[in-house]
């Protein structure tokens, strides 16, 4: 299971750090990713780190502002979000799949967290 947290309401230009905690003893074998979904829009890939621990992969829309990291001992991944904009307002989801490369499509992942709301005010 995945549990996302850390969302909230911040002003434009502010920062938030999201966390996604995973249960189970094989966390290091899971590729972990972040998606978001704004109202009326499709779920959008943001960032991912493969189970191999390769450098994170980012969507162009966030790669200069968001940083993803993982802590295998803590079974947790993080998404540090800086310079937030109103258009970053969305529900943010973490997802995972066992022993796969990072891909940007939602159907590549079979484990999903419940989502955490991020709202950026202008």
N, C-alpha and C positions, 0 to 999 in steps of 0.2 A: 504494500500500500504506500501511497505517496500523500504527503500532507504539506500543502503550500501555505505560507504565511508571510506577513510583512507588508501587505498592501495597506493603503490608506489614502488620505486626502492631503496633497501638498500643493504649494503654489508653483507656477511655472518657474523653471530654473532650479528647482530644488532637487533633492535626491531621495531615493528609497533603496533599501536592500531587501530583496525577497529571498526567502529560504524555502527549500523543499526537502523535507526529511523523509527518508525511506525506511521501511521496516524490512527485516530479513538479513540474512548473513552473506548474501552474494552481491551486495551493492556494487562492489568493484567490477563486476562483470556486466554491469548495465550501462548502456549509453543513455545519457540524461540530456534532456532538452527543455527549452522554454518556448511556449507559444503564447499568443494573446488573441483575444477576440473582442473587438469593439461592437457596439450595437449595430445590427444590420449588416455586418461585414463577416467575411470568412475568417476562420482561425488562421493566424499568421505565425510562421516560424520566426523566432528571434535569435536563438543561440543554442548551441549544443556542444557537449564534450563526449567523445567516445569512451567506451570502456577501456580502451588502450591508454587513455590519458593524453591523447594528442592535443595540440593547441586548439582552443575553442574555435568554432565556426560561427560566424555572425551573419545576420541579414544586413544588407547594405543600409537599411533604414536606421539601424541602431549601432553599428559597429564602432562609431566614434564616441558613443555615449554610454553604452552598456558593457559590462564586464561579467563574464560567467566564470565561476570557479567551482571546484568540488573538493570535498574532504571525505575521503574513503573511511578514515577512522570514525568520523562522525555520521556516516551514512547520509550526508547532506550536500546539496548543491545550492549555490547562491547566484543571484543576479543583482549586481550592483548597477543601479540606474542613476545616471547623473544628467544634468541639464535637461530635466524633464519638460515636456511640452504638452499643451492641452490635447494634442492628437495622440499622445501616449495613453490617454484614458481608455481603459479596457479591463476585462477580466484576464488575469495572467494565470497560465496553467503550466505546471511541469508535467513531463511525460517521460517514459522510459521503455526500453526494450533490451532484451538480453542479447549480448554479443553481436551487435550490428554496427555498421557505420552510421554516422550522423546523416540523416536525410531531412528534407524540409517538408515532407508530406505527413499529414496527420495520421493517415492509415498505416504508417510505418511503425506506430507505437501502440502497444497493447496495455500499458499501464498509464493511468492518468490521475493526477491530483484533482482536488475539488475546485480549484481556482481561488484566486484572491483578487479582490477589486482594487484597482489603482485609479484614482481620480486626480487629475491635474487641473487646477483652477488657473484662469488667466489673470 
